[in-house]
Amino acid sequence: MSDIEMNRLFWHSRRGMLELDVLLVPFLKEAYPSLSPEDQARYRKLLQCEDQDMFAWFMQRAVPEDPDLARIVKMILDRVQPK
């Protein structure tokens, strides 16, 4: 992936809401490069969602109806929650 693409994703991952930033930015830096192309596409799709929706999903107050979004949200949560 090009540096330009990674920088673009970095800025889209910075939401201005601390609760989202602390999940998305480390995930982008640490996990995104090793994701399958399909999961990378899911992450990019997630970035198009509204902050309020993402906040509800990551606080586990709701689950995305879209199975692709549900998968990437679970992947991000699984990285930060102890098993």
N, C-alpha and C positions, 0 to 999 in steps of 0.2 A: 504494500500500500504506500502511496506517495505521502510525503510530509504534508503536502497541501491538503490532501484528503483527511489526514489525521488531525491537522489543525482545524479544519472545518468541523469535524465531528467533536473535537474538544470544545469549541465555542458553542456548538449546539447542545453539548452536554452540560454546560454551565447555565443553569436555569435561573439563578438569582434567588432560589429558595434553598437554604442551607441543607434541609433534610434530603433534597434531591441531589444537590451537588456532591454531598459526601458519599452518595451511592453511585452516581453515574460517572463522575470523573475518575475515581480509582478503577472502576470496572472497565472503562474505556482504555486506560493506560495499561492495566495489568492483564485483563482477560480478553478484550476485544481482538487483539492481533492473532490470538490462537483459536478463535472461533471458526466454525465452518462458515463458508460463504452464506449459507442459508440463515445461520444465527446472526451473522453480521447484518444481513438484510433485515432481520427482525429487530435488531438494535436500532438501525436507522429508522425503521417504521415507528418504534417506540418514541424516538425523538420528535416525531411529528404530532404526538398527542399533547393534550392540554396538561399544564402543570397540576391542576386540581385533580384530574383523573389519575395521573401518575402518583401523586401524593396519597390518594386513597388506596391505590394498589400496593404501594410500598409500605404503608402503615397497616396493611392487611385488613382494611375496612371494606374492600371490594376486590373482585377478581375481574380482569378484562374478559369481555365476551369473546373477543377474537383469540382463537387458540395460539396463534403466533405470538401475540402480545403476552398472553398468559405464560407461555414458555419462557420468554426472555425475562419477564418480571421474576419468575421463579428462579431462574439462573442467577439473577442479580441478588435476590434475597438469600439464596443458598450460600453465596460467598460470604455473607456478613453474619449469618445466624449460626450459632453453634448447633451441631447435630445432636 
